[in-house]
Amino acid sequence: MNDDNLSLLEQQSFAQLNAAVQQHSAQTNQMISELQQQSSNLFGPPVSPQQHLANASRHQQWLVYFVQFDQVAEQLRAAGRPAFAQQLKAVKDDTEGAYKICCDMAKQAGAHQAELLSIAAEVNRVTTTTLGDINRANQAAFDKANQEWLKAFKGR
């Protein structure tokens, strides 16, 4: 491939990659905005592990998309034009990092969710025990009063 064709290929590849990076960045910013909005609502539900995994999946889809540029990057690198391959590597590394962060957040959200369920189960157990104790005490008081009433009025 001659130098003019390599230059054209490089320019087109950079244009495609930059357009994809802009789309990915916009999508990532939207995800971050939604997470911040949901996290700032103290009375709303916490961000679920499923939401974080959905975000991780979006990053993984972008990684798959960026792989399509590998062949061109290698072709340009072999021709002494490493800039595109370097840029592609940086983009893929950043996307992989975002993917890992989302996976870690999903793991943490799952642990938090499990902790909340454990607390709720303990509250439920204590409440049930307490209500049972109250019911037994009320029944015992009623039974005692009823026995006394029966004794008092049995002879009449």
N, C-alpha and C positions, 0 to 999 in steps of 0.2 A: 504494500500500500504506500503510495507516495505521500510526501509531507503535507500537501494540500488536503488530501483525503483524511489523513490522520488529524489534522487541525480541525476539519469540519466534524469528524466523528467525536473529537474531544469536546468541541463546543456544544454539539447536540446532546451529548451525554451529560455534560454539566447542566445544561438547561433542563433536561428531564429530571435529573437528580435534584436540582434545586427546587423545581416545582413540587416534586414529591415530598421533599423536606419541609417545604412551606405548608403543605396539606397536613403532614404528620404533626408539625408544630402547632397548627391551629387546632387539630383534634386533641392533642395533648393538653393545650391550654384550656380547652373546653372541659376536658376531664378534670383537670386541677380545679377549675372554677366550680364545677359541680360538687367536688369533694369538699372544698372549702365552705361552700354554702351549706351543705348538709352537716358538716362537722360543727359549724358555728351555731346551729340550732340546738340549743341545750335540751329542749323538750321533744325533739324529734328522734326518730330511730337512729341508732349509730350506723355508720357505713358498714354494710355487710361484707363478709368474705367473698360472696358471689359478685358483688359490685367490683371489688378489687380484681378478682379473677377475670371479669369481663374486660376491664381495662388492660390487664396483662395480655389477654387474647388479642386485643387491638394492636398492641405493640408487636406481638408475635407475627401478626398478619403483615405488618410493615416490614419486619425482618425478612419474611418470605419474599415480599415484593422487592426489597433491595438486593436480594441474591441475583435477580435477573441482570444486574449490572456487572456481576463478577467477570464474565467473559470479556466484556469491553474493557474493563479495568485492567485485566491481565494483558490484553492485546496492546493497550496504550503503554503499559509499563514495559512490555517487551520491546516496544519501539522507542524507549527512552523518554516517555512522558508519564512520570509516576504521579503527577498531581491529582489526577482523577481517582486513582486507586487509593491514595492517601485520604482524600476527602470521603470516599465511599467507606473506608475503614472507620473513620471517625464517626460517620453517621450511623453505621451498624453498631459500633461500640456504645454510642449514646443510647440507641434504641434498645440494645441488649441490657444496658444498665437500667433503663426505665422499666423494662420487662421484669427484671429481678426485684426492683423496688416494689412494684405492684404485687408480685408473688409474696414478698416478705410482709407487705401490708395485709394481704389476705390471711397469711398465717397468724399474724398478730391479732387481726380482727376475729379470727376463729377462736383463738385462745381467750380473748376478751369475752366473746359470746358464750363460751363454755363456762367461764368464771361467773358471768351474770346468771346463767341457768343454774349453776350450783348454788349461788346465793338465793335465788328464787326458790329452789327446792328446799333449802334449809329454812327459809322463812315459812314456807308452806308446812313443813314438818312441825316447826315450833308452834305455829298458829293452830294446827290441828290438835297437837298435844294439849295446848293451853285450853282450847275450847272443849276438848274432851274432859279435862280436869274440872273446868267450870261446870260442865253439864253433870258430871258425877257428884260434885259438891252440892249443886242445886237439887239433884235427885235425892241425895242423902238427907238434906235438910227437909225436903218435902216428906220423905218417908218417915223421918223422926216426928215431924209435926203431925202427920197423919196417924201414926201409932199412938201418940199422946192424945189426940182427939178421939180416936176409937176407944182408948182406955177410959177417958173421961166420960164419954157418953154411953159406954157399954152398959153401965149399971142403971141407967135411967129408963 
